[in-house]
Amino acid sequence: MSTFLRKLIFVLIGLLAGLAAWPVTEIILYFQTLFSSYLIFSVIQGVCVGGVMGGFFGSIESITLSKRGSIIPSVFMGAVIGIFGGLIGFLLGQGVLTLVMEYSLSNQIFINYGIPISRITGWTCLGLFIGSVEGIRSMSWIKIKVGITGGLIGGLLGGLSLEFLRLLIPEIMYARLVGLLIMGSLIGLFYSLIEHRYSIGVLKLLNGKLKNKEFLIVNKLIKIGSSDHSDIQLKDYTGIADFHAEIHIRENKILIANSDSKNPVIVNEYRIKEHLLKYEDIVHIGTAKLLFLYK
Amino acid sequence: MKIKILLLVLSGFLYYGTGFSSSLRITQIDSSDLLLNQNIVLYLGLMDAQGGAIKNLNQLNFLIYESSNKKDYRQIKQFESFQTNSNISNGVNFLLLIDNSGSMYQTIDGKKAHNKSYRRISIARSAVKSFLNNISSANDKVGLAAYNTNYDAISELTTDRAAIEAYLDNIRMPKYKNEFYSEIYGSLTMAMEAFKAIRGRKVIIILSDGENISLFEKTGQPHRIFKKKVIQYQEPLKKLQKQGISLYVINFGKKGDKKDKHLIKIATQSGGTTFDAHNPEDLKKVYFSIVKQIEKEYQITYKASMEPSEKKYVKVVYTGKKERLSNERFYFTGTVFGQPVQELKTEIFAAFIIAIILLVFLSLIRFEKQRKKPSLEILNKGNANVSTQILTLGQDKINVGSGGNANITIAGIPSIQDNHATLFYDKAEDHYQLIGNGKLTVNNQAIATKILESGDLINIDGVTMVFDEGQKK
């Protein structure tokens, strides 16, 4: 999978996240009267929307890296993070609303703009948390940073479009649908764009079943192997240990090291223990051959 | 002193413009605590047939109903609090809005005032001073503003009454002809800014001696702030309702003078009322009456219902010994996520299922496909032109070079020979052997000949291609 296709899949899954969040939103709104207060009602709404969107975004990495075995746990973990995102996102949004309300209770500008702005703040916070799902899941600070930035921009622009569409489309149900679709896809798009910006290299598979799949080098430590827990999983190749090699980023330089004593790592036809990767190096792990490229 | 106040109250109500029947008014709805605590605060003004406040009531005298459609009302069973004299203990926020148009510098009869003290504006100043002396709560705040063509915010809300008295003398006669008009609606709209960050009971008392006259409408000249917009009465009314401010109107002038026809609507629909005053004593009594009415209001706090609606209608029913009165108003319910749909259509549920199905489908797609047959694929052509991007290998011998007869022609790089490299297929061994006629590398190692493995990278003067043996049987 090329990095372009990877971006496309991020956007697609973002769209699906928006599509799945829409019925959840509508159903909770429909049963508004069952809630005891507007506060609880809105918090539940945030939690459910966050959970659903988080679940979808949690699946992205497993899908793009063809790690099917880890899709369900990733979805579950994404949902949990999304629930917190929705909860905190809403509470922050609500906090802004309350704060602004205190200071501009009688200000017409607040009534016209303050409430939409506080709602957009809520969506932005939700986007921020949903974006950071993968980073939290993989315990990678860089990916969390990527997710926070991408999610924040996507959530902000998505929230803006949601508010704008509420005014443009009188059929509010569809306005929410389009708004959620835009928000989901924008979070996906900006996550992938920021991820690409943060990455310092690409490993491209040159052979086998996953030929042409590109792995972005973003994390400071990337484990390569056949295990479900490895970051670059080379499952359909032979001669590969569970954790066969590691990539380290040190001072913007990329180092590859053999992490399995029985199985060799070969770079440019030489067996290595550690090697500083340079442009167009060929890394040979088991039957898999990977080409290193700068981004 | 008490007798004096009583007499003032009684005589004041003689000027109550809307008549002498008993009345119940929801004077203000405060919904600012709705989102956090679900609370709605109602301020209720209850007057008897003589115009006096009905006192000593308890919560059993009141029933509250809410509706989202103005038809189906649901009773609120429990009040969070019921308070009398809450406006005295908590204080009231008054904004006094004084007409400062040209006619205010005439006598009450509309004649030229030879003595300044006969001017309407002088009488208004005196009545306001009397009002300041009559408000009884130390927590009351008063703000001052004047209007003619323009709006002049003279003082923000303050508990310093002496300062307001001093500010009264700052109201100056308009100098230019264009300042003599009465932009009542526009000024009301701007007056609401005074209540920024203010909670609790909010009241505007406007003193007017005529009708709304828009500068632009009258002269064709654009207004300093409103430009060519003619502010209609609905605009301040809607804002007053949204912000929970009640408007009290004092029509000041001689009997039979023209009054603004819409001010009464704005007053009654915002929870206030209108009064007429025709002489200095009337005016003082009217201000006094307004203060006393507001001080005697009841305050009820209750938990709002959760029915979805842009507006919630509140109906209050008072049942006394002899009478039953009711009044109805509305407040805005700004929900964070908007209004729900009327019915949950199939497409809503279908969307979720479709999203899940598509996600599963996406997870099953293999985005990478292994080539079935052996191939050479150009990865990076650099500055060269190449004849093909992917060449499927089916022949025993493949030539790569700059020659026109090569299977892969690389043009544009002088150092590349006509037949730079040859790839032979060995049927017996089932492998491909690369023989370099010119310089080349495989996996970054210079070679003359090499049996290729799947994934080997061939580099000919910067043009890179990858060998793929395909799916072996």
Interface residues (C-beta under 8 A of the other chain):
Chain A: M1 L5 I9 L12 I13 L16 A17 L19 A20 W22 P23 V24 T25 E26 I27 L29 Y30 Q32 T33 L34 F35 S36 S37 Y38 L39 F41 S42 Q45 F56 S59 S62 I63 S66 R68 I71 F90 G93 Q94 L97 T98 M101 E102 Y103 S104 L105 S106 N107 Q108 I111 I115 R119 G122 R166 I172 M173 R176 L177 L205 L206 N207 G208 K209 L210 K211 N212 K213 N268 E269 E280 D281 I282 H284 T287 A288 K289 L291
Chain B: S32 L34 L35 L36 N37 Q38 T189 M192 E193 A194 F195 K196 A197 I198 R199 K202 K239 K242 Q243 I245 K303 A304 S305 M306 E307 P308 G334 T335 V336 F337 G338 Q339 P340 V341 L344 I348 F349 A351 F352 I354 A355 I356 L358 L359 L362 S363 R366 F367 E368 K369 Q370 R371 L379 N443 N444 Q445 E453 S454 G455 D456 L457 N459 T464 V466 D468 E469
